[in-house]
Amino acid sequence: MPEISTAERAGVGSDGHPRPTEDQLALLDHSILVLDGATSPSPALPPGGWYAHLLRDQLAHELNARPQEDLSTTLATAIAEVAKTHHLTPGNSPSSTVSILRWNDSAIEALVLADSPIVAFGQFGTDVVSDDRLLSLRNNGLLQTGKAVRQRRNAEDGFWVAEADPSAAHKAVRRSWPREEVDAVLIATDGVAIGVDEYGLFTWPEVLQLAKNKGPEAVLDAVRAAENDDPHAIRWPRAKRHDDQVLVLADFSG
């Protein structure tokens, strides 16, 4: 088993007020799940955190029941089961990112759907497993309205996320490494990854060293400190002053 350490912190809503986190984390015997529920496109829909919690639990069930099954198939089955049980319809349901890390004696696998990256470190250097389709659309100004997000979600010219369409699972970014070549793996929701990708506070190797030396909580502290120094989102335009945060460090070096 790797040595696993985690940190979690709730952000604030778009109104600036505290609210429960929509990030979800599960540590299983041979896998780690990290999900980030998206803000629902309509106030009439359940929140993304509600959906992420349900999908996390269903994924954990599927991974425990069929530990050797292909990860995309496992995710598709979980999405379908949650949609069926709760009568969710594609295009009009809450959604979530999904990141899965799974290992056995010979290999370590990663699956990333939407913007919660998995970063592996080892003999190969640093390997960032990220799904940048959502970020690319945002940077090109193609997701400026709720209607645009709905039109681009789970569409060939858009981005893919866990919602009510199981086929999205087969659009995930995948990676696999020989276990003996991996020293450590980080899994982060975008409330942490933004410190690397947009704020430029550190590189992923620097995140690893900080998490190893001072614990994952120190990484969350650094991101929050930067956001507190930009309270009105002038330097870094963003919808919320603070997003929810999850960071997991899985140390395989021992």
GIDANOR-V406897 format. One record per residue. N is the residue number from 0. RES is the residue in one small letter. PSI is psi as a letter, one per 30 degrees, with the letter a starting at -180 (999 if undefined). OMEGA is omega in degrees with one decimal (999 if undefined). NEAR is the number of other C-alpha atoms within 12 Angstrom. Layout:
BEGIN
N/RES/PSI/OMEGA/NEAR
N/RES/PSI/OMEGA/NEAR
END
This chain:
BEGIN
0/m/k/172.8/21
1/p/l/171.2/29
2/e/k/-172.4/20
3/i/k/173.0/29
4/s/k/-174.2/29
5/t/l/171.4/33
6/a/k/179.5/31
7/e/k/178.4/35
8/r/k/177.0/32
9/a/k/175.0/28
10/g/b/176.9/32
11/v/l/175.9/23
12/g/l/178.6/23
13/s/f/175.6/17
14/d/f/178.8/12
15/g/f/-177.7/17
16/h/k/177.4/15
17/p/k/175.1/18
18/r/l/-177.4/20
19/p/k/178.8/21
20/t/k/174.0/32
21/e/g/173.5/41
22/d/k/180.0/45
23/q/k/-177.0/44
24/l/k/173.8/41
25/a/k/176.3/35
26/l/j/-180.0/29
27/l/l/-175.7/26
28/d/e/-177.6/19
29/h/g/179.2/27
30/s/l/177.2/36
31/i/k/178.0/42
32/l/k/173.1/47
33/v/k/179.6/50
34/l/k/178.9/54
35/d/j/179.4/51
36/g/k/-178.9/44
37/a/l/174.6/40
38/t/k/-175.7/34
39/s/k/-178.6/29
40/p/f/-179.6/25
41/s/k/177.4/19
42/p/f/177.9/13
43/a/f/-179.1/12
44/l/l/173.0/22
45/p/l/-179.2/25
46/p/l/179.3/29
47/g/e/179.0/34
48/g/e/175.1/31
49/w/e/-179.6/30
50/y/e/-178.9/40
51/a/e/178.5/42
52/h/e/178.8/33
53/l/e/-178.4/36
54/l/e/176.1/47
55/r/e/-177.8/41
56/d/e/179.1/28
57/q/e/176.3/27
58/l/e/178.3/44
59/a/e/177.7/34
60/h/e/-178.4/23
61/e/e/-179.5/30
62/l/e/177.9/35
63/n/e/-177.6/20
64/a/e/-176.6/15
65/r/i/-171.7/18
66/p/f/-178.7/21
67/q/f/-175.2/19
68/e/k/176.6/18
69/d/k/-173.9/22
70/l/e/178.3/38
71/s/e/177.0/33
72/t/e/177.8/25
73/t/e/-180.0/35
74/l/e/178.7/45
75/a/e/178.9/33
76/t/e/-179.7/32
77/a/e/178.3/38
78/i/e/-178.8/43
79/a/e/-177.5/30
80/e/e/178.7/26
81/v/e/179.4/34
82/a/e/-179.3/29
83/k/e/-175.9/18
84/t/e/-173.4/16
85/h/g/173.1/20
86/h/h/178.8/20
87/l/k/-179.4/24
88/t/k/179.9/20
89/p/k/178.5/25
90/g/f/-179.3/28
91/n/h/-176.0/26
92/s/l/173.1/36
93/p/l/-174.8/42
94/s/l/-177.0/49
95/s/k/165.0/45
96/t/l/174.8/49
97/v/k/171.1/55
98/s/k/-179.4/53
99/i/k/170.1/49
100/l/k/-179.6/45
101/r/k/-178.7/42
102/w/l/168.5/32
103/n/a/-175.1/21
104/d/f/-173.1/17
105/s/f/-172.7/14
106/a/l/173.5/21
107/i/k/-177.2/36
108/e/k/175.7/34
109/a/k/171.9/39
110/l/k/179.7/42
111/v/k/174.9/46
112/l/j/-174.3/43
113/a/a/-157.0/44
114/d/h/170.0/41
115/s/j/-168.7/50
116/p/l/169.3/45
117/i/k/-176.0/48
118/v/j/-179.4/46
119/a/k/179.7/40
120/f/k/179.6/34
121/g/a/-178.2/25
122/q/f/-178.9/16
123/f/f/-175.9/17
124/g/b/178.9/17
125/t/k/-179.3/24
126/d/j/-178.8/26
127/v/j/177.3/33
128/v/j/-175.2/34
129/s/k/176.7/34
130/d/j/-170.9/33
131/d/g/-178.0/26
132/r/e/179.8/30
133/l/e/-179.7/30
134/l/e/-179.9/24
135/s/e/178.1/19
136/l/e/178.2/23
137/r/e/-177.2/20
138/n/f/179.2/14
139/n/g/175.2/12
140/g/g/-175.5/13
141/l/g/-179.4/23
142/l/h/-172.8/22
143/q/f/179.0/16
144/t/l/175.9/13
145/g/e/178.5/18
146/k/e/179.5/15
147/a/e/178.7/22
148/v/e/-179.3/30
149/r/e/-179.5/28
150/q/e/-175.9/23
151/r/f/-176.3/25
152/r/k/180.0/36
153/n/h/176.5/34
154/a/l/-174.6/21
155/e/e/179.3/14
156/d/g/-176.0/16
157/g/b/-179.4/27
158/f/l/-175.3/34
159/w/k/-176.5/39
160/v/l/176.1/49
161/a/k/179.3/49
162/e/c/179.7/50
163/a/g/-179.5/36
164/d/j/-176.6/34
165/p/f/-177.3/31
166/s/f/178.4/26
167/a/f/-178.2/36
168/a/e/-178.0/37
169/h/g/174.4/25
170/k/g/-178.5/29
171/a/l/173.9/37
172/v/k/-174.6/33
173/r/l/173.9/31
174/r/l/175.9/28
175/s/k/178.8/29
176/w/k/169.3/31
177/p/k/-174.2/22
178/r/e/-175.8/28
179/e/f/-179.6/21
180/e/f/-175.2/23
181/v/k/176.4/31
182/d/e/-176.6/30
183/a/l/177.4/40
184/v/k/171.4/48
185/l/k/171.2/52
186/i/k/-174.2/53
187/a/k/166.3/54
188/t/l/-172.3/48
189/d/f/174.7/43
190/g/f/173.9/45
191/v/e/-177.3/48
192/a/f/179.4/39
193/i/f/177.7/37
194/g/f/176.2/32
195/v/e/-167.9/28
196/d/e/-176.0/26
197/e/e/-177.3/22
198/y/f/-179.0/26
199/g/h/-178.6/19
200/l/e/-178.1/25
201/f/l/171.7/23
202/t/l/177.7/22
203/w/e/174.2/34
204/p/e/177.0/24
205/e/e/174.0/23
206/v/e/179.2/41
207/l/e/-178.3/36
208/q/e/178.5/22
209/l/e/179.8/24
210/a/e/178.5/33
211/k/e/-173.8/27
212/n/e/-174.1/15
213/k/f/-179.9/20
214/g/l/-179.4/25
215/p/f/179.7/33
216/e/e/-179.1/27
217/a/e/177.1/27
218/v/e/177.3/41
219/l/e/178.8/39
220/d/e/-177.1/28
221/a/e/179.0/30
222/v/e/-179.8/38
223/r/e/178.8/30
224/a/e/178.0/18
225/a/e/179.8/28
226/e/e/176.8/30
227/n/f/176.6/18
228/d/f/178.4/17
229/d/i/-169.2/19
230/p/f/-176.8/19
231/h/g/175.3/17
232/a/h/178.7/18
233/i/e/-179.5/15
234/r/e/-179.5/16
235/w/j/178.9/23
236/p/k/-178.0/17
237/r/l/-175.5/23
238/a/e/-178.2/20
239/k/k/176.6/28
240/r/e/177.4/31
241/h/k/173.9/39
242/d/l/171.6/38
243/d/l/-176.8/39
244/q/k/166.6/41
245/v/k/172.0/44
246/l/k/177.8/49
247/v/k/172.4/47
248/l/j/175.1/41
249/a/j/-176.2/37
250/d/j/-178.6/28
251/f/g/-171.3/27
252/s/f/-178.8/21
253/g/999/999/13
END
